[in-house]
């Protein structure tokens, strides 16, 4: 399946968020906060928008050894991107602070 993703980075890992779910963003002392339909995520930086990327379902090995819930993997700018499950975002993307948001 192809998706449009907002690609973000947190502690060296690239994560993809389905672009239609992103409502707003803001910058703060702890990085970037991203508001989704169902909550907020934190990131060190926004890598960019990946349009029409192929998202592949996670294989058995990834599912077995990596406990982070995800929708699959994609490649953007030559790097692997883990596409998050928006209903169960990984703890690594927890957003510690609340604040005003700018439209995204």
VODREN-93314 format. One record per residue: residue number from 1; residue in one letter; x, y, z of N, C-alpha, C in turn. Coordinates in pm, 1 decimal. Example, Ala and Ser with C-alpha at 12.3 -4.5 7.8 and 13.67 -1.06 7.14 Angstrom:
<pts>
[1, "a", [1319.0, -569.0, 780.0], [1230.0, -450.0, 780.0], [1320.0, -330.0, 780.0]]
[2, "s", [1285.0, -225.0, 708.0], [1367.0, -106.0, 714.0], [1290.0, 3.0, 787.0]]
</pts>
This chain:
<pts>
[1, "x", [83.0, -117.2, 0.0], [0.0, 0.0, 0.0], [88.1, 124.4, 0.0]]
[2, "x", [43.4, 228.9, -62.8], [119.5, 353.5, -62.8], [53.6, 452.9, 32.2]]
[3, "x", [135.3, 533.3, 94.1], [88.9, 629.3, 194.7], [164.7, 760.5, 178.7]]
[4, "x", [104.3, 866.7, 227.2], [173.0, 993.2, 246.9], [205.5, 999.6, 395.3]]
[5, "x", [333.0, 1017.7, 427.8], [378.0, 1013.0, 566.2], [450.6, 1140.3, 606.1]]
[6, "x", [428.5, 1182.7, 729.1], [514.7, 1281.6, 790.8], [624.9, 1200.2, 855.9]]
[7, "x", [748.9, 1220.7, 814.1], [862.0, 1144.9, 866.7], [929.4, 1228.5, 974.6]]
[8, "x", [939.8, 1169.3, 1094.2], [1001.8, 1237.0, 1207.0], [1115.2, 1150.5, 1259.5]]
[9, "x", [1199.2, 1211.8, 1342.1], [1310.5, 1137.0, 1400.0], [1311.0, 1159.5, 1550.8]]
[10, "x", [1335.4, 1051.2, 1622.9], [1350.3, 1058.4, 1768.1], [1460.9, 964.1, 1806.9]]
[11, "x", [1563.1, 1014.6, 1872.5], [1680.9, 939.1, 1918.0], [1737.0, 847.7, 1809.4]]
[12, "x", [1746.5, 900.3, 1688.4], [1810.0, 827.8, 1579.3], [1720.6, 735.2, 1499.3]]
[13, "x", [1599.0, 710.5, 1546.4], [1505.4, 624.5, 1472.1], [1410.6, 712.3, 1393.7]]
[14, "x", [1384.8, 672.3, 1268.4], [1288.2, 746.2, 1186.7], [1152.9, 678.5, 1195.6]]
[15, "x", [1052.0, 761.0, 1218.2], [915.3, 715.0, 1234.7], [827.2, 783.1, 1130.4]]
[16, "x", [727.0, 712.7, 1082.6], [631.9, 769.6, 988.4], [493.6, 777.2, 1049.9]]
[17, "x", [427.9, 890.4, 1027.4], [291.8, 912.9, 1075.3], [206.6, 941.2, 952.8]]
[18, "x", [93.5, 874.7, 940.5], [5.2, 900.2, 827.2], [-28.8, 1048.8, 823.0]]
[19, "x", [4.0, 1114.6, 714.1], [-12.3, 1260.3, 701.8], [-154.8, 1307.5, 728.9]]
[20, "x", [-259.3, 1237.5, 683.6], [-394.8, 1286.9, 711.1], [-430.1, 1294.1, 860.2]]
[21, "x", [-356.0, 1225.0, 945.4], [-384.4, 1226.4, 1089.1], [-320.0, 1343.0, 1162.1]]
[22, "x", [-223.6, 1409.7, 1098.3], [-150.6, 1519.6, 1161.6], [-235.5, 1646.6, 1154.4]]
[23, "x", [-263.5, 1703.8, 1271.4], [-347.1, 1823.6, 1279.2], [-268.2, 1951.2, 1303.2]]
[24, "x", [-160.4, 1942.5, 1379.3], [-83.9, 2062.9, 1412.6], [51.5, 2022.1, 1468.3]]
[25, "x", [139.1, 2122.5, 1486.1], [271.1, 2098.9, 1544.6], [315.9, 2225.4, 1616.9]]
[26, "x", [409.0, 2207.9, 1706.0], [473.1, 2324.6, 1766.4], [612.6, 2286.1, 1813.2]]
[27, "x", [695.6, 2386.7, 1834.5], [831.3, 2365.5, 1884.4], [836.2, 2405.6, 2030.6]]
[28, "x", [916.4, 2331.8, 2104.7], [933.7, 2364.6, 2245.3], [1075.2, 2332.9, 2287.1]]
[29, "x", [1104.5, 2351.9, 2413.3], [1238.1, 2325.9, 2464.6], [1280.6, 2180.8, 2450.8]]
[30, "x", [1184.5, 2090.3, 2448.9], [1214.9, 1947.7, 2438.8], [1205.2, 1894.3, 2296.5]]
[31, "x", [1192.4, 1980.3, 2198.3], [1183.4, 1934.0, 2060.2], [1052.5, 1976.1, 1996.5]]
[32, "x", [999.3, 1887.4, 1915.4], [878.7, 1916.8, 1838.6], [764.5, 1832.0, 1892.6]]
[33, "x", [648.3, 1895.5, 1907.2], [527.4, 1825.1, 1949.1], [431.9, 1820.8, 1831.1]]
[34, "x", [379.4, 1703.9, 1803.0], [291.5, 1682.8, 1688.4], [154.7, 1640.8, 1740.3]]
[35, "x", [51.5, 1715.5, 1700.7], [-84.1, 1684.1, 1742.1], [-150.8, 1600.2, 1633.9]]
[36, "x", [-203.1, 1484.8, 1676.5], [-277.1, 1395.2, 1588.2], [-424.4, 1398.2, 1626.7]]
[37, "x", [-506.6, 1330.3, 1548.8], [-647.7, 1319.1, 1583.2], [-665.6, 1263.1, 1723.7]]
[38, "x", [-580.4, 1166.6, 1762.8], [-599.5, 1098.1, 1889.6], [-495.8, 1126.4, 1996.0]]
[39, "x", [-417.8, 1231.3, 1987.3], [-318.5, 1259.0, 2090.1], [-201.2, 1338.2, 2037.4]]
[40, "x", [-90.0, 1332.8, 2111.6], [29.7, 1407.2, 2073.4], [150.6, 1316.5, 2073.9]]
[41, "x", [246.2, 1350.4, 1988.3], [373.4, 1279.8, 1980.2], [485.9, 1381.3, 1998.1]]
[42, "x", [601.9, 1332.1, 2039.8], [719.4, 1416.4, 2048.5], [824.3, 1368.6, 1949.5]]
[43, "x", [903.8, 1460.5, 1898.8], [1010.1, 1426.6, 1804.3], [1127.8, 1520.6, 1825.0]]
[44, "x", [1245.7, 1472.8, 1785.5], [1364.0, 1558.6, 1787.7], [1364.2, 1651.4, 1667.3]]
[45, "x", [1315.0, 1598.1, 1554.0], [1308.0, 1680.9, 1433.1], [1211.1, 1621.6, 1333.4]]
[46, "x", [1162.2, 1706.5, 1244.2], [1080.6, 1661.8, 1131.4], [1175.3, 1644.3, 1014.1]]
[47, "x", [1178.0, 1523.9, 957.3], [1264.4, 1494.9, 842.1], [1200.7, 1549.0, 715.5]]
[48, "x", [1070.3, 1528.1, 698.1], [1001.1, 1578.3, 581.1], [874.8, 1501.4, 552.1]]
[49, "x", [814.4, 1533.1, 440.3], [693.3, 1467.0, 395.3], [730.7, 1367.4, 285.7]]
[50, "x", [693.2, 1244.0, 305.4], [716.9, 1139.2, 205.5], [583.5, 1109.4, 138.7]]
[51, "x", [573.5, 1136.4, 10.7], [447.3, 1114.4, -59.6], [453.8, 988.1, -144.3]]
[52, "x", [347.1, 912.4, -138.1], [334.8, 792.9, -220.1], [438.0, 685.6, -191.7]]
[53, "x", [482.0, 673.4, -66.3], [581.1, 569.7, -33.9], [512.6, 436.4, -10.6]]
[54, "x", [582.0, 331.2, -46.6], [533.2, 195.4, -26.7], [554.3, 153.8, 118.4]]
[55, "x", [446.4, 118.2, 185.5], [453.7, 69.5, 323.2], [432.8, -81.1, 318.5]]
[56, "x", [530.3, -152.8, 370.0], [524.4, -299.3, 372.0], [489.3, -346.2, 512.1]]
[57, "x", [402.7, -444.0, 518.8], [364.0, -498.7, 648.3], [485.7, -553.3, 720.8]]
[58, "x", [486.3, -543.8, 854.2], [601.2, -595.2, 928.3], [608.6, -747.5, 915.5]]
[59, "x", [728.5, -797.3, 897.5], [748.8, -941.2, 886.5], [746.2, -1008.8, 1022.2]]
[60, "x", [749.9, -1140.1, 1019.9], [745.8, -1216.6, 1144.2], [865.2, -1187.6, 1235.2]]
[61, "x", [981.1, -1169.2, 1176.2], [1100.0, -1145.2, 1258.4], [1086.8, -1012.1, 1332.6]]
[62, "x", [1047.5, -905.7, 1261.8], [1029.3, -775.6, 1326.9], [922.8, -786.0, 1435.4]]
[63, "x", [811.9, -847.1, 1403.5], [703.1, -858.9, 1499.2], [744.9, -937.3, 1623.2]]
[64, "x", [825.5, -1039.9, 1603.4], [865.8, -1124.1, 1715.8], [967.8, -1056.3, 1807.8]]
[65, "x", [1065.2, -988.1, 1748.9], [1176.5, -936.0, 1828.5], [1170.1, -788.4, 1862.6]]
[66, "x", [1078.1, -715.8, 1801.6], [1066.8, -574.2, 1832.6], [925.7, -547.7, 1882.0]]
[67, "x", [907.7, -520.7, 2009.6], [774.6, -513.0, 2069.1], [694.4, -386.1, 2037.9]]
[68, "x", [746.5, -297.8, 1957.5], [675.8, -174.2, 1924.9], [566.9, -202.9, 1821.3]]
[69, "x", [443.7, -167.8, 1855.7], [333.3, -185.0, 1762.2], [356.0, -93.0, 1642.4]]
[70, "x", [338.3, -145.5, 1521.8], [358.5, -63.4, 1402.3], [272.0, -114.8, 1288.1]]
[71, "x", [255.1, -30.3, 1185.8], [177.8, -67.0, 1068.3], [265.3, -121.8, 957.3]]
[72, "x", [397.5, -102.6, 969.8], [486.9, -152.8, 867.9], [612.3, -69.0, 856.6]]
[73, "x", [685.3, -96.6, 750.2], [811.4, -27.4, 724.2], [806.9, 37.9, 587.2]]
[74, "x", [879.0, 147.4, 574.4], [893.2, 216.8, 446.8], [1038.8, 261.2, 435.4]]
[75, "x", [1077.1, 307.0, 317.0], [1209.9, 363.2, 296.5], [1191.7, 505.2, 244.3]]
[76, "x", [1259.4, 599.1, 311.2], [1255.3, 739.2, 270.2], [1396.9, 793.6, 276.8]]
[77, "x", [1442.3, 852.0, 166.8], [1577.8, 907.0, 157.4], [1682.8, 802.8, 195.5]]
[78, "x", [1658.3, 677.5, 156.4], [1754.6, 570.4, 179.1], [1758.3, 514.7, 319.4]]
[79, "x", [1665.6, 555.5, 405.8], [1662.5, 506.5, 544.7], [1528.7, 440.2, 574.2]]
[80, "x", [1533.4, 342.9, 662.2], [1412.5, 272.6, 702.8], [1329.3, 363.0, 794.0]]
[81, "x", [1198.8, 362.2, 769.6], [1103.5, 438.4, 849.3], [1002.7, 339.6, 907.2]]
[82, "x", [983.7, 344.6, 1038.3], [883.5, 261.9, 1104.1], [752.9, 340.2, 1105.2]]
[83, "x", [650.8, 286.7, 1039.7], [521.5, 354.0, 1032.6], [441.8, 315.5, 1157.0]]
[84, "x", [408.5, 415.8, 1238.2], [345.3, 387.0, 1366.3], [199.9, 346.0, 1350.4]]
[85, "x", [152.8, 273.3, 1450.1], [10.7, 244.5, 1466.1], [-43.8, 361.2, 1547.0]]
[86, "x", [-124.7, 450.0, 1486.8], [-167.4, 569.8, 1558.1], [-251.5, 540.1, 1682.6]]
[87, "x", [-312.1, 424.7, 1688.8], [-389.5, 387.5, 1805.9], [-303.5, 340.4, 1921.7]]
[88, "x", [-179.1, 303.4, 1892.3], [-84.5, 255.5, 1994.4], [54.4, 310.4, 1965.2]]
[89, "x", [72.9, 442.1, 1977.3], [203.8, 498.9, 1945.4], [310.9, 447.8, 2041.2]]
[90, "x", [433.3, 435.3, 1994.6], [541.1, 385.4, 2080.0], [574.9, 482.5, 2192.5]]
[91, "x", [617.4, 426.9, 2304.7], [656.3, 509.1, 2419.9], [769.3, 604.7, 2384.3]]
[92, "x", [854.3, 566.8, 2287.8], [966.8, 652.0, 2247.4], [919.8, 786.5, 2191.4]]
[93, "x", [794.4, 794.2, 2147.5], [742.0, 918.3, 2090.7], [652.4, 994.1, 2187.9]]
[94, "x", [658.1, 957.8, 2315.7], [576.7, 1026.4, 2415.8], [611.2, 1174.5, 2417.8]]
[95, "x", [510.1, 1255.3, 2435.0], [527.3, 1400.8, 2437.7], [514.7, 1448.5, 2581.6]]
[96, "x", [626.5, 1491.8, 2644.8], [622.7, 1526.7, 2786.1], [555.9, 1658.6, 2819.7]]
[97, "x", [544.4, 1750.1, 2723.1], [490.3, 1883.0, 2753.6], [372.8, 1914.5, 2663.8]]
[98, "x", [281.1, 1991.1, 2716.8], [169.9, 2043.7, 2637.8], [200.1, 2189.0, 2605.9]]
[99, "x", [140.8, 2240.4, 2498.9], [162.1, 2381.4, 2464.0], [74.0, 2419.6, 2347.2]]
[100, "x", [77.3, 2543.6, 2310.0], [0.7, 2590.8, 2196.9], [53.7, 2529.3, 2069.1]]
[101, "x", [-34.3, 2507.8, 1974.7], [4.6, 2443.3, 1849.7], [-19.9, 2535.5, 1731.8]]
[102, "x", [58.2, 2514.7, 1627.9], [42.9, 2586.4, 1501.9], [-18.0, 2489.8, 1401.6]]
[103, "x", [-101.6, 2540.9, 1315.1], [-164.6, 2454.4, 1215.3], [-59.0, 2393.8, 1124.8]]
[104, "x", [-71.7, 2264.4, 1094.9], [25.6, 2191.5, 1013.7], [-15.2, 2171.2, 873.3]]
</pts>
